[in-house]
Amino acid sequence: MKKWIALAASLAVGAAYADGNDDILRKIESMQQQMLAQQEMINQLRAQLDEQQKTTTEIVKQEVDTAVSKGLAQSGGSVISLGKGIDGLTLKGDLRLRYEQRTLDYDDGGDATQKTRFRHRVRLGGVWKNAGENWEVGLGFEAGSGSGNSANQSWNSDSVWQSGGIYLDYAYAKHTFGDSGVSLTLGQQANPWKCSFVTFDGDLRPTGATLAYKQDMFFATVGAYNLRGDAKVSGSSDQSLANMYAAQLGVNYKAECMSALLAGGFFYYDSETAEYEISSSTDGYNYEIGTIYGEIGGKAGAVDLKASGEFAMNFGADNAVPQGHGSTPGDYKAEDNDMAWMLGLSAKYDKFKASYAYAYIGGDAVPWFVSDSDFGAAIPGSDTSANVKGHKLGLSYAVSKNCSVDATAFFTQLIKVDDGDDDKGALYQFDIVYKF
């Protein structure tokens, strides 16, 4: 009897469990149906969103096409685009704002006089490249000065809030001959010579042809350039071309811990050049400049150091007619003032850079119209670096990758002067420079 009772109880419990499992299964099935319904709703919402995005994109595209078509219609159908022969276009330039002060010191102990002004230099240009044919074409403009060795524009020098002018900065075509290391540059171009401010101003853009070779650490450069044309020779009615021919050889060694450069060059200005710049009676005088330029750099802990130097001599200087641009004494002889030299040192630490240079530029050592336009500019009786010696100091701080604040000071004096002449001057420049 007890067995039957136990069996009945077991069957009852099993039935109860069976009913409970069925209920759970029904609930699970119901939840699955709800999840499927929710997934279907999500899919429908995604489809609607995709359709709305597609519609929005089409509307935006239509609006853009309409605006472009309208602009083309108004401009006669023209639009900016890169031609088939252009693989890449790089736009670059810089803006430099400058406050400048000149102080003139008198030999007799009189009060110094000052000249202050604001200036700017703005440059913008593009470089086009054609890799398939190994051509590079550059075209740039400057809002500065039309002078060959200065791109500075003085603010309001002729009228109140005066508008500045736009000038051509460079216009050149450069062809590279495969992997030979040889290139040919034609037109108005960046100065190709390794040099200091003694021989060429940093803003100078020679006009002519440059044939350059560079392979490993060796380089060679030759060139022919036009200096003057369609202008009368001083004291004459003649009109012809004045040209310069130049060559430079050198080595440029670079390693992880140091770098070094040494270059020797010769710059020959034809006889027409002296006649243009001095007078028509310059027989025997010419500009025949030999130069040696060198650099060496390395690290001293966290400081980058670089020393540089240059020596120049004019083998064409003649006693009869000196260059004579600026103040020269009565007993001045050109052949005794035909040498120039410079020694400089710079140090860079983190965002700071300091530099110092001493230069001696004889009155007939280098042509006054291509050397630095600032060195010696503050000296009474001189507006060039000819017949000038002195110091150049610089300090720069990099505010950001492309922006810096610079300060430069020139303390210079005439080398050869008559008794009683004013012979000293100081020039201070404070710059904000942004490169892009």
ABEGO torsion letter per residue (X at the ends): XAAAAAAAAAAAAAAAAAAAAAAAAAAAAAAAAAAAAAAAAAAAAAAAAAAAAAAAAAAAAAAAAAAAAAAAAAAGGBBBBBBAABABBBBBEBBBBBBBBBBBBBAAGBBBBBBBBBBBBBBBBBBBBBAAAGBBBBBBBBBBBABAABABBBBGAABBGBBBBBBBABBBBBBBBEAAGBBBBBEBBBBABBBBAAABBAABBBBEBBBBBBBEABBBBBBBBBABBGBBBBGBABBBBBBBBBBBBBBBBBBAABBBBBBBBBBBBBAAAAAAAABAAABGBBBBBBBBBBBBBBBBEABBBBBBBBBBBBAABBAABBAGBEBBBAABBAAAAABBBBBBBBBBBEABBBBBBBBBBBAAABBAAABBAABGAABBGBABABGBBEBBBBBBBBABAABBBBBBBBBBBBABBBBGBBABBBBBBBBBBBBX
